[in-house]
């Protein structure tokens, strides 16, 4: 049977204290709703419908996915009313799974198990046991089957002692759901249509409602404020760390680690504390990431060590490189094997060939560095003339002294040596010493400026 997933995402989220719609609040670098949509796709949904309301244009603009169907809830009249907006275009022959845009930690396998429990002609509800279920509706079972949900204010003392609660996640045939929704009333203090009444309607219709317990509360928790968002963040990051550890990745402390995207690791990778990975990052075999590093959309070659406090973005390194501490690789930085990039070195849109070293206090931009080159401390490439960028080329085996300025466009020949303190604006020949310095003089009688009284 084909599957339609309806995601309720129309809420404003006033408790977030933010102008951003609740489902666009970031969890692990991505909106809450994106996690629910990604989970839906892994379940194998043929039809994904998002019910939007508050900040609708902003929400839709954040997900330009043509496979997503959108349904507008103009008035906030309860969860039942929200589902009604999605049903006209939902095929009668489909199974329907109801999810929430602010419940981002559900696992695909949990939903697959729930759908399987309901079967093709039954219904299933996802529940969870809470030590303190205060404020939640209780699940009432008879002979192991769910027969109704009772709200706390309507529950007897015996029913209030029940620890199993309704998460709101529910699946059933679309044709039956349409029937039940047409029978929902809003005769309550809020004047809203509540989905919880569907369970009793299903039972009254002779349908078996299966209850599947989630493993823990965190997986099904809704995010309503920044404190809950922080709890979810740590839970998701720990889940990701556990997945990586199962693959053999070592951590100094898995509680101090963040992935805000996709991290792919080879064998025997070690990650120290406070490492952050954003976008699409790949770490090769035996890579060691020391503390306090940010790596974004980059590929780190096998055997490479990234020392503490580096910022790497849009870069690629070959094997056995050494980076940092306090280095910055900007987009377009490409290092070959056994390259060393040291402290307070910035490299942007440049290639550095095998065995070369840029160890101290240097800026390399729009440059091609050959093999076995040594770039001295304080060297910079002057790649910008105020209007355009220009490239610098440094041949194999060149030695660039300390405090050198290479004014692009310029070419340094293979094996050339550039004397310390030189400003080079013309080609430097191969295998020769090039020095450019003004004559040193001392000004007799010069006096330092004095502060005015």
C-alpha positions as CSV (number, residue, x, y, z in Angstrom):
1,X,0.0,0.0,0.0
2,X,1.3,3.5,-0.8
3,X,2.1,5.8,2.1
4,X,1.1,9.4,2.6
5,X,2.8,11.3,5.4
6,X,1.1,14.4,6.8
7,X,3.4,16.7,8.8
8,X,1.6,19.3,11.0
9,X,3.8,22.4,10.9
10,X,1.4,25.4,11.3
11,X,2.2,26.4,14.8
12,X,3.7,29.8,15.7
13,X,5.7,28.7,18.7
14,X,5.3,31.7,20.9
15,X,7.4,30.1,23.7
16,X,10.4,30.2,21.4
17,X,10.6,34.0,21.9
18,X,11.6,34.3,18.2
19,X,10.2,35.9,15.1
20,X,11.3,32.7,13.2
21,X,8.4,30.1,12.8
22,X,8.9,27.3,15.3
23,X,9.6,24.6,12.6
24,X,12.4,26.7,11.2
25,X,14.3,26.9,14.5
26,X,17.7,25.2,14.0
27,X,18.6,21.8,15.4
28,X,22.1,20.5,14.5
29,X,22.3,23.3,11.9
30,X,19.1,22.5,10.1
31,X,15.4,23.5,10.6
32,X,13.3,21.3,12.8
33,X,11.1,20.5,9.9
34,X,14.0,19.4,7.7
35,X,14.7,16.5,10.2
36,X,11.0,15.4,10.0
37,X,11.0,15.5,6.2
38,X,14.3,13.6,6.0
39,X,12.9,10.9,8.3
40,X,9.7,10.7,6.1
41,X,11.8,10.1,3.0
42,X,13.7,7.3,4.7
43,X,10.5,5.6,5.6
44,X,9.6,5.5,1.9
45,X,6.7,7.9,1.7
46,X,5.1,8.2,-1.7
47,X,3.4,11.5,-0.7
48,X,4.6,14.0,1.8
49,X,2.2,16.8,2.7
50,X,3.2,19.7,5.1
51,X,0.4,21.6,6.7
52,X,1.6,25.2,7.1
53,X,0.2,28.3,8.8
54,X,2.2,30.8,10.8
55,X,5.0,32.2,8.6
56,X,3.9,30.1,5.8
57,X,5.7,31.9,3.0
58,X,8.9,31.7,4.9
59,X,8.4,28.0,5.7
60,X,7.7,27.1,2.1
61,X,10.6,29.2,0.8
62,X,12.9,27.2,3.1
63,X,11.9,23.9,1.4
64,X,11.9,24.3,-2.4
65,X,11.5,20.6,-2.8
66,X,9.0,19.9,-5.6
67,X,8.1,16.5,-4.1
68,X,6.5,18.2,-1.1
69,X,2.8,18.9,-1.1
70,X,1.6,21.9,0.8
71,X,-1.7,22.5,2.6
72,X,-2.6,25.8,4.3
73,X,-4.3,26.0,7.7
74,X,-5.5,29.5,7.7
75,X,-7.1,29.3,11.2
76,X,-5.5,27.5,14.2
77,X,-8.5,25.3,15.1
78,X,-6.6,22.2,16.5
79,X,-4.7,19.3,15.2
80,X,-7.8,17.6,13.8
81,X,-8.6,20.7,11.8
82,X,-5.0,20.8,10.5
83,X,-5.2,17.3,9.2
84,X,-8.5,18.1,7.4
85,X,-6.6,20.6,5.3
86,X,-4.3,17.9,3.9
87,X,-6.9,15.2,3.2
88,X,-8.7,16.4,0.0
89,X,-5.6,15.5,-2.1
90,X,-4.6,12.5,-0.1
91,X,-5.5,9.3,-2.1
92,X,-8.2,7.1,-0.5
93,X,-6.2,4.0,-1.1
94,X,-3.1,5.2,0.8
95,X,-2.0,4.5,4.4
96,X,-1.7,7.8,6.3
97,X,1.0,8.5,8.9
98,X,0.6,11.7,11.0
99,X,3.7,13.5,12.2
100,X,4.6,16.8,13.7
101,X,7.1,19.4,12.4
102,X,8.3,20.1,15.9
103,X,9.1,16.4,16.8
104,X,12.4,16.0,15.0
105,X,14.1,13.0,16.7
106,X,11.9,10.2,15.5
107,X,13.9,7.3,14.0
108,X,12.9,5.9,10.6
109,X,12.8,2.4,12.0
110,X,10.4,3.4,14.7
111,X,7.9,4.6,12.1
112,X,8.4,1.6,9.9
113,X,7.6,-0.6,12.9
114,X,4.5,1.5,13.6
115,X,3.2,1.2,10.1
116,X,3.8,-2.5,10.1
117,X,1.9,-2.8,13.4
118,X,-1.1,-1.1,11.9
119,X,-1.0,-3.3,8.8
120,X,-3.0,-2.4,5.7
121,X,-6.4,-2.3,7.3
122,X,-5.7,-1.5,11.0
123,X,-4.5,1.5,12.9
124,X,-1.5,2.1,15.2
125,X,-0.6,4.8,17.6
126,X,2.9,5.6,18.9
127,X,3.0,5.8,22.7
128,X,5.7,6.2,25.4
129,X,6.0,5.5,29.1
130,X,6.8,8.5,31.3
131,X,7.8,8.4,35.0
132,X,5.8,11.6,35.5
133,X,2.9,11.8,32.9
134,X,1.4,14.9,34.5
135,X,-0.5,16.9,31.9
136,X,-0.6,14.2,29.2
137,X,-3.5,12.1,27.9
138,X,-3.3,8.5,29.1
139,X,-3.6,5.5,26.8
140,X,-6.3,3.0,27.8
141,X,-5.8,-0.6,26.7
142,X,-8.0,-3.6,26.9
143,X,-6.5,-7.0,26.2
144,X,-3.3,-5.2,25.0
145,X,-5.1,-3.2,22.4
146,X,-5.6,0.6,22.6
147,X,-9.2,1.5,23.0
148,X,-9.1,5.2,23.8
149,X,-7.1,8.2,25.0
150,X,-8.3,10.0,28.1
151,X,-7.2,13.5,28.9
152,X,-5.9,14.1,32.4
153,X,-8.7,16.4,33.5
154,X,-11.2,13.7,32.5
155,X,-9.3,10.7,33.9
156,X,-10.2,8.8,37.0
157,X,-7.6,8.3,39.8
158,X,-6.9,4.9,38.5
159,X,-6.4,6.2,35.0
160,X,-4.1,8.9,36.1
161,X,-1.8,6.3,37.6
162,X,-1.2,5.0,34.0
163,X,2.3,6.0,32.7
164,X,1.7,5.3,29.0
165,X,0.8,8.5,27.0
166,X,-0.3,9.3,23.5
167,X,2.5,11.0,21.4
168,X,0.1,12.1,18.6
169,X,1.9,10.0,16.0
170,X,-0.8,7.8,14.4
171,X,-1.3,5.7,11.2
172,X,-4.4,4.3,9.5
173,X,-6.1,4.0,6.1
174,X,-6.8,7.3,4.4
175,X,-10.4,6.4,3.5
176,X,-11.2,5.7,7.2
177,X,-9.4,8.8,8.4
178,X,-11.5,11.0,6.1
179,X,-14.7,9.5,7.6
180,X,-13.6,10.0,11.2
181,X,-12.4,13.6,10.5
182,X,-15.9,14.4,9.2
183,X,-17.3,13.3,12.5
184,X,-15.0,15.3,14.7
185,X,-16.7,18.0,16.8
186,X,-15.3,21.1,18.4
187,X,-17.6,21.2,21.4
188,X,-14.9,22.1,23.9
189,X,-13.7,25.1,25.8
190,X,-11.1,25.9,23.0
191,X,-13.5,25.3,20.1
192,X,-10.9,23.1,18.5
193,X,-10.9,19.8,16.7
194,X,-8.7,17.3,18.4
195,X,-7.1,14.2,16.8
196,X,-7.1,12.3,20.1
197,X,-10.9,11.5,19.5
198,X,-9.9,9.5,16.4
199,X,-8.8,6.5,18.5
200,X,-12.3,5.9,20.0
201,X,-13.9,6.4,16.5
202,X,-11.6,3.7,15.1
203,X,-12.5,1.3,17.9
204,X,-16.2,2.0,17.5
205,X,-15.8,1.3,13.8
206,X,-14.5,-2.2,14.6
207,X,-10.9,-1.4,13.8
208,X,-8.1,-2.8,16.0
209,X,-5.8,0.0,17.2
210,X,-2.3,-1.2,18.0
211,X,-0.1,0.6,20.4
212,X,3.7,0.7,19.8
213,X,5.8,2.0,22.6
214,X,8.8,4.2,21.7
215,X,12.1,3.3,23.3
216,X,12.4,6.6,25.2
217,X,10.8,10.1,25.7
218,X,13.6,11.9,23.9
219,X,12.7,10.3,20.5
220,X,9.1,11.6,20.6
221,X,9.6,14.9,22.5
222,X,8.1,18.0,21.0
223,X,10.2,21.2,20.9
224,X,8.3,24.2,22.3
225,X,11.0,26.4,23.8
226,X,14.7,27.0,23.6
227,X,15.4,24.9,26.7
228,X,13.8,21.9,25.0
229,X,15.6,22.7,21.8
230,X,18.9,22.5,23.7
231,X,18.0,19.2,25.2
232,X,17.2,17.9,21.7
233,X,20.5,19.2,20.4
234,X,22.5,17.3,22.8
235,X,20.4,14.2,22.4
236,X,20.9,14.3,18.6
237,X,24.6,14.9,18.8
238,X,25.1,12.1,21.2
239,X,23.1,9.8,18.9
240,X,25.4,10.8,16.0
241,X,28.5,10.2,18.2
242,X,27.3,6.8,19.1
243,X,26.7,5.9,15.5
244,X,30.3,7.0,14.7
245,X,31.8,5.1,17.6
246,X,30.0,2.0,16.4
247,X,31.9,2.5,13.1
248,X,35.2,2.8,15.0
249,X,35.7,6.5,15.5
250,X,37.3,7.5,18.8
251,X,36.2,10.5,20.9
252,X,37.9,12.2,23.8
253,X,34.4,13.1,25.0
254,X,31.3,12.3,22.8
255,X,29.3,14.8,24.8
256,X,31.5,17.7,23.4
257,X,31.1,17.1,19.7
258,X,28.8,18.6,17.0
259,X,27.8,17.6,13.5
260,X,25.7,20.1,11.6
261,X,25.5,18.2,8.3
262,X,27.1,15.0,7.2
263,X,30.4,13.5,8.6
264,X,32.0,10.5,6.9
265,X,35.0,8.9,8.6
266,X,37.5,6.3,7.7
267,X,39.2,3.9,10.1
268,X,41.0,4.9,13.3
269,X,39.8,8.5,13.3
270,X,40.2,10.4,16.6
271,X,38.2,13.5,17.5
272,X,39.1,15.6,20.5
273,X,36.7,17.9,22.4
274,X,34.7,20.8,21.0
275,X,35.1,19.8,17.3
276,X,32.4,21.1,15.1
277,X,31.6,19.7,11.6
278,X,29.3,21.6,9.2
279,X,28.0,20.8,5.8
280,X,29.6,17.8,4.1
281,X,32.9,16.7,5.7
282,X,35.0,13.6,5.0
283,X,37.9,12.5,7.3
284,X,40.2,9.8,5.9
285,X,41.8,6.9,7.7
286,X,43.9,7.8,10.8
287,X,43.0,11.5,10.8
288,X,43.4,13.2,14.1
289,X,41.2,16.2,14.9
290,X,42.5,18.1,18.0
291,X,40.4,20.4,20.2
292,X,38.4,23.5,19.3
293,X,38.3,23.0,15.5
294,X,35.6,24.1,13.0
295,X,35.6,22.1,9.7
296,X,33.0,22.9,7.1
297,X,32.5,21.3,3.6
298,X,36.0,19.9,3.5
299,X,37.9,16.7,2.9
300,X,40.8,15.8,5.2
301,X,43.2,13.2,3.8
302,X,44.4,10.1,5.5
303,X,46.9,10.5,8.3
304,X,46.5,14.2,8.5
305,X,46.6,16.0,11.9
306,X,44.6,19.1,12.5
307,X,46.0,20.8,15.6
308,X,43.8,22.9,17.9
309,X,41.9,26.0,17.1
310,X,41.8,25.8,13.3
311,X,39.1,27.0,10.9
312,X,38.8,25.0,7.7
313,X,36.1,25.7,5.0
314,X,35.8,24.5,1.5
315,X,39.3,23.0,1.6
316,X,40.9,19.7,0.6
317,X,44.0,18.1,1.9
318,X,46.0,15.1,0.7
319,X,47.4,12.5,3.1
320,X,49.8,13.1,6.0
321,X,49.4,16.8,6.2
322,X,49.9,18.9,9.4
323,X,47.6,21.9,10.0
324,X,47.7,24.4,12.7
325,X,47.4,25.3,15.5
326,X,45.5,28.5,14.7
327,X,45.5,28.0,10.9
328,X,42.7,29.0,8.5
329,X,42.0,27.2,5.2
330,X,39.5,29.1,3.2
331,X,37.5,27.9,0.2
332,X,39.6,26.7,-2.7
333,X,42.6,25.7,-0.5
334,X,44.0,22.4,-1.8
335,X,47.0,20.8,-0.1
336,X,48.8,17.8,-1.6
337,X,50.5,15.2,0.6
338,X,52.8,16.0,3.6
339,X,52.1,19.7,3.4
340,X,52.6,21.7,6.6
341,X,50.4,24.7,7.4
342,X,51.4,26.3,10.7
343,X,50.1,28.7,13.3
344,X,48.4,31.9,12.1
345,X,48.6,30.9,8.5
346,X,45.7,31.7,6.1
347,X,45.4,30.0,2.7
348,X,42.7,30.8,0.2
349,X,42.0,29.6,-3.4
350,X,45.5,28.2,-3.6
351,X,47.2,24.9,-4.3
352,X,50.2,23.7,-2.3
353,X,52.2,20.8,-3.7
354,X,53.8,17.8,-2.0
355,X,56.2,18.5,0.9
356,X,55.8,22.3,1.0
357,X,55.7,24.2,4.3
358,X,54.0,27.5,5.2
359,X,54.6,27.4,8.9
360,X,54.2,30.9,10.5
361,X,52.2,34.0,10.2
362,X,51.6,34.0,6.5
363,X,48.8,34.8,4.0
364,X,48.7,32.8,0.7
365,X,45.9,33.8,-1.7
366,X,45.3,32.9,-5.4
367,X,48.6,31.1,-5.5
368,X,50.1,27.9,-6.9
369,X,53.0,26.6,-4.7
370,X,55.2,23.9,-6.1
371,X,56.8,20.9,-4.3
372,X,59.2,21.2,-1.4
373,X,58.8,25.0,-1.1
374,X,59.5,26.8,2.2
375,X,57.5,30.0,2.8
376,X,59.1,32.0,5.6
377,X,57.3,33.7,8.5
378,X,55.4,36.9,7.8
379,X,55.2,36.3,4.0
380,X,52.1,37.5,2.2
381,X,50.9,37.3,-1.4
382,X,49.5,40.7,-2.5
383,X,46.8,39.2,-4.7
384,X,44.3,42.1,-4.8
385,X,45.0,45.4,-6.6
386,X,41.9,47.1,-5.4
387,X,39.8,45.9,-8.3
388,X,40.9,42.5,-9.5
389,X,42.6,39.4,-8.1
390,X,45.9,38.1,-9.6
391,X,47.8,34.9,-9.2
392,X,51.2,34.1,-7.8
393,X,53.3,31.1,-9.0
394,X,56.1,29.6,-6.9
395,X,58.2,26.9,-8.5
396,X,59.4,23.6,-7.0
397,X,62.1,23.9,-4.3
398,X,61.9,27.7,-3.9
399,X,62.8,29.3,-0.6
400,X,60.9,32.4,0.4
401,X,62.5,34.3,3.2
402,X,60.7,35.9,6.1
403,X,58.7,39.0,5.7
404,X,58.4,38.8,2.0
405,X,55.7,40.5,-0.1
406,X,54.9,38.8,-3.4
407,X,53.0,41.4,-5.5
408,X,50.8,39.5,-8.0
409,X,50.8,38.7,-10.8
410,X,54.3,37.4,-10.3
411,X,56.3,34.2,-10.8
412,X,59.0,32.7,-8.7
413,X,61.2,30.3,-10.5
414,X,62.1,26.7,-9.3
415,X,64.9,26.6,-6.8
416,X,64.8,30.4,-6.4
417,X,65.7,32.1,-3.1
418,X,64.0,35.3,-2.1
419,X,65.8,37.3,0.5
420,X,64.0,38.2,3.7
421,X,62.1,41.5,3.7
422,X,61.9,41.8,-0.1
423,X,59.0,43.1,-2.0
424,X,58.9,41.2,-5.3
425,X,56.8,42.5,-8.2
426,X,58.8,41.1,-11.1
427,X,59.7,37.5,-12.1
428,X,62.4,36.0,-9.9
429,X,64.7,33.6,-11.9
430,X,65.2,30.0,-11.1
431,X,68.1,28.9,-8.9
432,X,69.1,32.4,-8.1
433,X,69.0,34.8,-5.1
434,X,66.7,37.7,-5.5
435,X,66.7,40.5,-3.0
436,X,64.7,43.8,-3.2
437,X,65.4,46.2,-0.3
438,X,65.7,49.9,0.0
439,X,69.1,51.3,1.3
440,X,69.1,51.5,5.0
441,X,69.8,55.0,6.4
442,X,69.7,56.7,9.8
443,X,68.2,60.2,10.2
444,X,70.5,62.2,12.4
445,X,68.8,64.6,14.8
446,X,65.4,63.0,14.6
447,X,63.3,63.3,17.6
448,X,60.3,61.2,18.6
449,X,56.9,63.1,18.8
450,X,55.8,64.2,22.2
451,X,52.4,64.2,23.8
452,X,50.8,67.6,23.9
453,X,50.2,69.0,27.4
